[in-house]
């Protein structure tokens, strides 16, 4: 969106025009949810996976949106701003859906963040999934998001993932709202509300394959064991089976002068999360110091 003569003008995010980059990522990939993903592990084969193990020979259609609804000081994908500034490259939902060829077994919307261009992402999902089902093909619809989309968009996204064997990964950056405002420039209320709503309404409809998951970046001196404990408690109140990934921090963007996550601190956060949740994992362990 841009202010032109006191009017908001939309430059993308409609079904006709999404600001993004796309590419085919061979499976198995380094998705945060890989440890229970059908494409990486064969989970729920043969209903949602082509193979009982990793889907070698298949690919993920990775959709990197060039916009975001937060301004995180630690952004790992800050270069999305280059797309947002130029308002390009662009592609329609119909054109993007056509990139899901016969060996594409999943689509993952990330960025930036898909929450800012949901009409485009949802239309792409509808077209691509309808085409796949007509040809009796598996095509999982997945999301990596800050969860700050309108509630009705969040539900539509969840329904596409539920139907297709996909997953919604919410990046729950903090528990404390003031800390979220400091680190991300905005409140975390929408994220928590959408997560809770989707978890309560949809998670038990497909308990054999997690529909919803969460991750938290362990930022030294900011996101500590107390933050993780409160997030874990919150997730457990929704459903203690929901997978939770603790991610090691790597200095980037504005917070480029911080160290990587300390291994002892990561293990302590893991232990406290396990008090409340059944499925917890530390990701990016090669970054731990």
C-alpha distance (Angstrom), angle and dihedral (degrees) to the residues before:
residue distance angle dihedral
X1 . . .
X2 3.80 . .
X3 3.79 133.6 .
X4 3.79 108.6 -120.2
X5 3.80 115.6 173.5
X6 3.81 90.9 -23.2
X7 3.79 92.1 -51.0
X8 3.80 126.8 110.0
X9 3.78 109.6 -123.7
X10 3.80 119.6 -165.6
X11 3.80 114.2 -140.0
X12 3.79 97.5 -178.6
X13 3.77 146.9 -14.6
X14 3.79 95.1 90.9
X15 3.82 122.5 116.2
X16 3.78 87.5 -105.3
X17 3.79 96.2 51.2
X18 3.79 131.2 26.2
X19 3.81 122.2 175.8
X20 3.79 103.4 -138.2
X21 3.76 151.8 106.4
X22 3.80 122.6 -121.6
X23 3.78 135.6 -167.9
X24 3.80 141.3 163.3
X25 3.80 113.2 -102.7
X26 3.80 113.9 -163.2
X27 3.80 116.5 -125.9
X28 2.95 134.1 -83.9
X29 3.79 91.4 49.1
X30 3.82 136.0 176.0
X31 3.79 95.4 -100.4
X32 3.82 114.2 153.4
X33 3.81 88.1 -123.2
X34 3.81 94.5 50.0
X35 3.81 94.0 115.2
X36 3.81 92.3 72.1
X37 3.81 100.3 19.2
X38 3.83 116.3 124.2
X39 3.80 90.7 -140.2
X40 3.80 93.3 54.3
X41 3.81 101.3 34.0
X42 3.82 107.9 18.4
X43 3.80 91.4 -115.5
X44 3.82 113.5 171.0
X45 3.81 92.5 13.0
X46 3.01 125.8 -159.0
X47 3.83 97.8 17.1
X48 3.80 97.5 53.7
X49 3.81 103.8 9.1
X50 3.79 133.2 59.0
X51 3.80 93.3 -145.9
X52 3.83 136.4 31.1
X53 3.81 88.2 -122.7
X54 3.81 133.1 26.3
X55 3.80 113.4 -25.2
X56 3.78 95.5 -118.7
X57 3.80 108.7 -177.9
X58 3.81 92.9 33.9
X59 3.79 129.0 90.8
X60 3.76 144.6 -150.7
X61 3.80 119.5 -124.1
X62 3.81 99.0 -133.2
X63 3.82 113.1 -156.9
X64 3.82 114.1 -165.0
X65 3.79 110.0 -167.6
X66 3.79 116.9 -150.2
X67 3.79 97.7 -138.6
X68 3.80 140.0 61.6
X69 3.81 140.2 -169.9
X70 3.82 96.0 -140.3
X71 3.80 134.8 56.8
X72 3.79 102.3 -143.3
X73 3.80 116.0 -171.9
X74 3.82 89.5 -148.0
X75 3.82 97.9 46.2
X76 3.80 111.5 161.0
X77 3.81 92.8 -165.5
X78 3.81 99.0 41.3
X79 3.82 91.1 143.2
X80 3.83 88.4 80.6
X81 3.82 82.4 86.4
X82 3.78 89.8 72.6
X83 3.79 89.5 63.2
X84 3.80 92.8 43.3
X85 3.80 91.5 52.4
X86 3.81 94.7 48.8
X87 3.83 95.6 37.0
X88 3.79 87.9 -135.3
X89 2.94 161.7 153.4
X90 3.78 94.2 36.2
X91 3.78 134.5 -175.9
X92 3.80 134.8 174.0
X93 3.79 122.6 -113.0
X94 3.79 90.1 -114.6
X95 3.80 92.4 52.6
X96 3.80 92.4 46.2
X97 3.81 92.6 49.1
X98 3.80 89.0 54.6
X99 3.82 89.3 62.6
X100 3.82 89.0 71.0
X101 3.77 97.3 92.1
X102 3.83 127.9 -179.8
X103 3.82 94.6 -77.3
X104 3.81 93.4 48.6
X105 3.79 107.0 103.6
X106 3.80 99.7 172.3
X107 3.79 144.0 20.6
X108 3.80 119.7 -147.4
X109 3.80 120.4 -165.3
X110 3.80 114.0 -157.8
X111 3.81 137.5 128.0
X112 3.03 135.7 106.5
X113 3.75 78.9 -14.3
X114 3.81 135.2 -60.8
X115 3.83 89.9 -140.4
X116 3.81 89.6 83.3
X117 3.83 94.8 53.5
X118 3.79 102.8 34.1
X119 3.84 98.0 140.5
X120 3.81 87.8 59.5
X121 3.83 94.6 44.2
X122 3.79 94.0 46.3
X123 3.80 93.4 48.4
X124 3.80 90.2 48.6
X125 3.81 89.2 51.1
X126 3.80 92.4 49.4
X127 3.79 94.7 50.0
X128 3.81 96.7 42.4
X129 3.81 95.7 44.0
X130 3.80 93.6 46.5
X131 3.80 89.8 51.9
X132 3.81 91.8 47.9
X133 3.81 94.1 48.5
X134 3.80 91.0 48.6
X135 3.80 87.6 56.8
X136 3.82 93.3 41.9
X137 3.82 91.2 -115.7
X138 3.80 129.1 145.4
X139 3.80 113.4 -117.5
X140 3.79 116.3 166.2
X141 3.83 117.9 -158.0
X142 3.82 113.1 -145.7
X143 3.78 136.0 177.8
X144 3.81 134.8 -158.3
X145 3.77 104.5 -168.9
X146 3.79 148.2 147.8
X147 3.80 85.3 -126.4
X148 3.80 95.1 -125.8
X149 3.81 96.8 130.7
X150 3.80 124.7 118.4
X151 3.84 110.1 -78.2
X152 3.82 94.1 -114.9
X153 3.82 89.9 52.3
X154 3.80 89.8 49.6
X155 3.80 90.4 54.2
X156 3.79 93.1 47.8
X157 3.79 90.0 50.9
X158 3.81 90.8 49.6
X159 3.80 91.2 50.7
X160 3.81 92.0 53.4
X161 3.80 90.1 50.0
X162 3.80 93.1 45.2
X163 3.78 92.5 51.2
X164 3.79 95.9 45.2
X165 3.81 103.1 40.5
X166 3.79 92.4 -105.5
X167 3.77 133.0 135.2
X168 3.81 140.4 -128.7
X169 3.80 114.0 -141.1
X170 3.79 114.2 -164.1
X171 3.78 117.5 -160.7
X172 3.80 101.0 -142.0
X173 3.77 97.6 -169.5
X174 3.82 99.1 179.9
X175 3.78 143.3 -8.8
X176 3.79 98.2 -143.4
X177 3.81 110.5 78.0
X178 3.80 94.5 -149.8
X179 3.80 91.1 52.0
X180 3.79 89.1 50.4
X181 3.79 90.1 53.0
X182 3.81 90.3 50.9
X183 3.82 95.5 47.7
X184 3.81 100.2 32.8
X185 3.80 106.2 21.3
X186 3.79 94.6 -120.9
X187 3.80 146.1 62.0
X188 3.80 122.5 -81.9
X189 3.82 94.4 -145.6
X190 3.81 96.0 103.2
X191 3.80 91.2 49.7
X192 3.79 93.7 52.0
X193 3.80 94.1 42.7
X194 3.81 94.0 50.6
X195 3.80 91.7 45.3
X196 3.78 91.8 51.4
X197 3.80 93.5 45.9
X198 3.80 94.8 49.4
X199 3.79 93.2 43.6
X200 3.80 94.1 50.3
X201 3.80 95.4 43.3
X202 3.79 103.7 38.2
X203 3.82 114.4 15.6
X204 3.80 97.6 83.8
X205 3.80 91.2 48.8
X206 3.82 88.7 76.6
X207 3.81 107.6 20.1
X208 3.82 93.9 156.8
X209 3.81 91.5 67.4
X210 3.82 119.6 31.3
X211 3.79 112.1 -113.6
X212 3.79 94.7 -176.6
X213 3.80 132.4 40.0
X214 3.79 138.4 163.9
X215 3.78 137.7 -148.0
X216 3.80 134.7 -167.9
X217 3.79 128.0 -163.1
X218 3.80 110.8 -134.0
X219 3.81 99.9 -135.6
X220 3.82 110.4 -171.2
X221 3.83 113.6 -111.1
X222 3.82 91.9 2.2
X223 3.80 112.5 56.1
X224 3.79 101.6 41.0
X225 3.78 137.9 165.0
X226 3.82 92.3 -78.9
X227 3.80 91.6 55.1
X228 3.81 90.6 48.9
X229 3.79 92.1 48.2
X230 3.80 92.4 52.9
X231 3.81 92.2 46.8
X232 3.81 90.8 48.5
X233 3.80 90.8 50.3
X234 3.79 89.8 50.9
X235 3.80 93.3 49.9
X236 3.82 90.8 46.8
X237 3.80 90.4 54.6
X238 3.80 87.7 57.2
X239 3.82 94.3 43.0
X240 3.84 127.6 -38.4
X241 3.82 89.9 -145.5
X242 3.82 92.9 66.8
X243 3.85 108.7 113.6
X244 3.81 115.9 -116.8
X245 3.81 123.7 -163.3
X246 3.80 122.6 -162.4
X247 3.79 109.2 -154.4
X248 3.78 126.0 -152.0
X249 3.79 113.1 -123.8
X250 3.79 124.5 -120.4
X251 3.84 118.3 -169.2
X252 3.80 111.4 -104.9
X253 3.79 144.3 149.8
X254 3.86 110.3 -5.4
X255 3.81 96.4 -10.8
X256 3.79 91.7 57.8
X257 3.80 94.5 127.3
X258 3.80 97.2 64.5
X259 3.82 124.3 98.9
X260 3.78 123.5 -115.5
X261 3.80 118.2 -92.1
X262 3.79 115.2 -69.9
X263 3.81 113.0 -116.9
X264 3.80 93.6 -135.2
X265 3.81 91.6 51.5
X266 3.81 91.0 48.2
X267 3.80 91.1 51.6
X268 3.81 90.9 48.2
X269 3.80 90.2 51.3
X270 3.80 89.3 48.6
X271 3.81 91.6 51.8
X272 3.80 93.7 49.8
X273 3.81 92.6 47.1
X274 3.81 90.3 50.7
X275 3.80 89.0 59.6
X276 3.79 87.9 70.9
X277 3.80 107.3 21.2
X278 3.81 133.2 56.8
X279 3.80 97.9 -151.2
X280 3.81 117.4 47.0
X281 3.79 129.4 150.0
X282 3.81 137.1 176.4
X283 3.80 111.6 -131.2
X284 3.81 130.5 -160.9
X285 3.80 90.4 27.1
X286 3.81 90.3 166.3
X287 3.83 87.3 70.3
X288 3.81 95.1 56.8
X289 3.79 115.0 113.0
